[in-house]
């Protein structure tokens, strides 16, 4: 399989982040006006220094408590700056953010979707370039690429390096004499054995589209190899190929091993089903690790990468969201201070330890063995999250087209062949290699 390689400097990031672990407020208490201006008296800081309140938006509702600690550390060093962290539901965030930016009422600091969606906000003039931020040059270029505009400028401070994989309950596997599957056939056999024992094999839900493209991102690489990815990026193959069709057919093949009511399940349902031991496996990202452990600290948790048809195994990876500054913020100078803070090792360590994830800041480490395992596999056996890294453009995006089509398939309204037809039609409207 073709590995999703960050260049040499990025390898240092992952190697150093060996212990850290997708397709969701703290700060001041005074309400902020659009642009982050405090509703009340802005003065009153130490020594008469003006105090500023910055608004900070995210799609990670589940990170609220962790950010309270991170923001507290920043405010201790910058007593004249208060930050109000306000997260939104992941599926609603894009619409809320775009509406706010278009009406000039966006937050001072915003979490930026990786690759094309975030870059499009920069192209629309909503983001402030960050090339002059102290510490930004320490990030490898391949990591910065997730928030680099077509003009070559950097518009976001990278937050984390993500992976997606099959989590599994070690106790359930051991009690039923099962081992990590090393091939697709073994995965099906394992799922069948669990179902025969009355155990839900895979906690899965089709209500939220982004979870479908994320799950496809894990399953798909079992059907293709690096040669296919190369041909795809050269325009020598397309998304109607046997390889891509096979990946969608395998998404369909897993249906018997999902919960009975899977079409109506969302992330919280899936997470709870797995964390409470009612399902044996759970396809999701490294960003779920902290939530699973909080929900059930005693969960006997492990994961395995996707077994491939050529006897290997791959883990799907990408650079996750970054944080950006609103170009129309009334407090850019203060917002830039937080950007500088985010580029420091101190922030990286706070982030890594709070959220059990791989920080994008070079040189950060933690002691979590599962994150260590994710980082090692991300170095040795990674493949790109295809829909996020390469197919996140279009109106609607090709990624969204896949999500909608997969939902149609799970509702029994579309065949795998119809799914790939829709996806190829979308990509053909904008993907440069397909327009040659």
Helices and strands as residue ranges (DSSP letters): H 8-16, G 34-36, G 46-48, E 52-58, G 61-63, H 64-77, E 81-87, H 90-102, E 109-112, H 116-123, G 136-138, H 141-144, G 145-147, E 157-158, E 160-169, H 170-175, H 184-196, E 200-203, H 209-219, G 220-222, H 226-234, H 242-253, G 255-257, G 262-264, H 267-275, E 279-285, G 286-288, H 289-295, E 301-304, E 306-307, E 313-319, E 322-325, H 332-342, H 345-355, E 358-359, H 369-380, E 382-384, H 386-389, H 398-410, H 416-428, G 432-435
